Amino acid sequence: MKNQVVCWLGLIGSVLFIGTSIIGGLQIEGYSFTRQYISESYANGVPNTIYLRKIYFLSGALLASFGFLAPYVIKSSKPVTISFVLFAIFYGLATIVTSVFPCDLGCPAGFDVSASQLIHNFSGFLTYAIVPLCLIVMGLRFKKQLTLAKLAMVTLVAGVLSLVFVILLFKQPDGPYIGLFQRIIEGSILIWVIYVSLFLKTYRHE
């Protein structure tokens, strides 16, 4: 029963996030998925975005619950447990924070912005600085358990891929491909969540 609960938390949370990020961009004429941040689709001043923020809030709550509960199912090492908890905080809860504190139009960087933008930027920075490293730590620890070998490979690939594009994004926060880089980061993490969710659905700790 616990496996099923964690599975559905991860699946629904991920699908809601992915679906909302697509719908948000499609409802804005001229919006570019390669050149603009996801947050720009529900920024302050953009019409008809309240429902998007509410869905992101729900998605964050589900993903945080997934992160907090997954260690009770997978029962691996202490570093894995800590990494899942950090994922819950800096991805799940951070998604809630960014939905409550949306960015300004254009999602500008720097400090001459609104308080909402500052909170949004800081939350996003922590997410991208911490979550890829959590995945890498989990992948390395999963490799030590034979039954988790495939999970280890998927986790390491997701962690390394997201980290590479985080570095590229941080190097060019105003570059022409920031939207693409961000979506690769988010996609790597969320596809990992989906994979882990499906894995945990039938996983039995030995």
C-alpha positions in Angstrom: 0.0 0.0 0.0 2.8 2.4 0.9 4.5 1.7 -2.4 1.3 2.6 -4.3 0.9 5.9 -2.4 4.5 7.0 -3.1 4.2 5.9 -6.7 1.0 8.0 -7.4 2.4 11.0 -5.5 5.4 11.1 -7.8 3.5 10.4 -11.0 0.7 12.9 -10.4 3.1 15.6 -9.1 5.3 15.2 -12.2 2.5 15.1 -14.8 0.9 18.2 -13.3 4.2 20.1 -13.4 5.0 19.1 -17.0 1.4 19.7 -18.2 1.2 23.1 -16.6 4.5 24.2 -18.0 3.3 23.4 -21.5 -0.1 24.9 -21.1 1.3 28.1 -19.6 3.5 28.7 -22.5 0.9 27.9 -25.1 -1.6 30.4 -23.7 0.8 33.3 -24.3 1.1 34.6 -27.9 4.7 34.7 -29.0 6.1 32.8 -26.0 9.3 30.9 -26.7 9.9 27.6 -25.0 13.6 27.8 -25.9 14.3 31.5 -25.0 12.0 32.1 -22.0 11.9 30.7 -18.5 8.9 28.5 -17.4 8.2 31.1 -14.7 7.5 33.8 -17.3 4.3 32.0 -18.2 2.8 32.7 -14.8 4.6 35.9 -13.9 3.0 38.9 -12.1 1.1 40.8 -14.7 0.4 37.9 -17.1 -3.4 37.4 -17.3 -5.1 34.2 -16.4 -2.3 32.7 -14.4 -3.9 32.1 -11.0 -5.0 28.6 -11.9 -1.4 27.8 -13.1 0.0 28.9 -9.8 -2.5 26.7 -7.9 -1.6 23.7 -10.0 2.1 24.3 -9.4 1.4 24.6 -5.7 -0.4 21.2 -5.8 2.4 19.7 -7.8 5.0 20.9 -5.3 3.0 19.5 -2.4 2.8 16.1 -4.1 6.5 16.0 -5.1 7.5 17.1 -1.6 5.4 14.2 -0.1 7.0 11.9 -2.6 10.5 12.9 -1.4 9.7 12.7 2.3 8.0 9.2 1.9 10.2 7.5 -0.7 12.9 6.5 1.9 10.4 4.5 3.9 9.8 2.4 0.8 13.3 2.1 -0.7 15.1 1.8 2.7 18.6 2.4 1.4 21.5 4.2 3.1 21.4 7.3 5.2 22.9 9.5 2.4 20.0 8.4 0.2 17.4 9.2 2.9 19.0 12.7 3.4 19.1 13.2 -0.4 15.4 12.4 -0.7 14.6 14.8 2.1 16.6 17.5 0.4 14.8 16.8 -2.8 11.5 17.2 -1.0 12.6 20.5 0.4 14.5 22.1 -2.4 12.3 20.8 -5.3 8.9 20.0 -3.8 8.6 22.8 -1.3 10.5 25.2 -3.5 7.9 24.7 -6.2 5.3 25.8 -3.7 7.4 28.8 -2.9 7.8 29.9 -6.5 4.1 29.5 -7.1 3.3 31.7 -4.1 6.0 34.2 -5.1 5.9 34.5 -8.9 8.5 36.4 -10.8 8.0 39.9 -12.3 7.4 40.2 -16.1 10.4 38.9 -17.9 11.8 37.3 -14.7 14.7 39.8 -14.4 17.8 39.0 -12.5 19.7 41.3 -10.0 18.4 43.0 -6.9 16.5 45.9 -8.3 13.3 43.8 -8.4 10.2 43.1 -6.3 10.4 41.1 -3.1 8.4 38.3 -4.9 11.1 38.2 -7.6 13.9 38.0 -5.1 12.3 35.1 -3.2 11.5 33.4 -6.5 15.1 33.8 -7.8 16.6 32.6 -4.5 14.4 29.6 -4.3 15.1 28.6 -7.9 18.9 29.0 -7.3 18.8 26.7 -4.4 16.8 24.1 -6.3 19.2 24.0 -9.2 22.3 24.1 -7.0 21.2 21.3 -4.7 18.9 18.8 -6.4 21.2 17.6 -9.2 23.8 16.8 -6.5 21.2 14.9 -4.5 20.5 12.7 -7.5 24.2 12.1 -8.1 24.7 11.1 -4.4 21.7 8.7 -4.6 22.9 7.2 -7.8 26.3 6.5 -6.3 24.8 4.9 -3.2 22.3 2.8 -5.3 25.3 1.3 -7.1 26.3 -0.4 -3.9 23.1 -2.5 -3.9 22.7 -5.1 -6.7 18.9 -4.9 -6.7 19.2 -1.1 -7.4 21.7 -1.3 -10.3 19.3 -0.1 -13.0 17.9 2.6 -10.7 21.5 3.7 -10.0 22.2 4.2 -13.7 19.0 6.2 -14.4 19.6 8.3 -11.3 23.2 9.1 -12.2 22.3 10.0 -15.8 19.5 12.3 -14.6 21.8 13.9 -12.0 24.8 14.5 -14.3 22.6 15.7 -17.2 20.7 18.2 -15.0 24.0 19.4 -13.4 25.6 20.0 -16.8 22.7 22.2 -17.9 22.5 24.0 -14.5 26.1 25.0 -15.1 25.3 26.2 -18.6 22.2 28.1 -17.3 24.2 29.8 -14.5 27.0 30.8 -16.9 24.4 32.5 -19.3 21.3 33.5 -17.3 20.3 35.9 -20.1 21.4 33.7 -23.0 19.3 32.8 -26.0 18.7 29.2 -24.9 17.8 29.7 -21.2 14.3 28.2 -21.7 15.7 25.1 -23.4 18.4 24.6 -20.7 15.8 25.0 -17.9 13.4 22.5 -19.6 16.2 19.9 -19.9 17.0 20.4 -16.2 13.4 20.1 -15.2 12.8 17.3 -17.6 15.7 15.3 -16.3 14.5 15.6 -12.7 10.9 14.9 -13.4 11.5 11.9 -15.7 13.7 10.6 -12.9 10.8 11.1 -10.5 8.5 9.2 -12.9 11.0 6.3 -13.2 11.5 6.1 -9.5 7.7 6.2 -8.9 7.1 3.3 -11.3 10.1 1.4 -9.8 8.8 1.8 -6.3 5.4 0.6 -7.3 6.6 -3.0 -7.4 9.8 -2.8 -5.4 10.2 -4.9 -2.3 13.1 -4.3 0.1 15.2 -7.3 0.8 
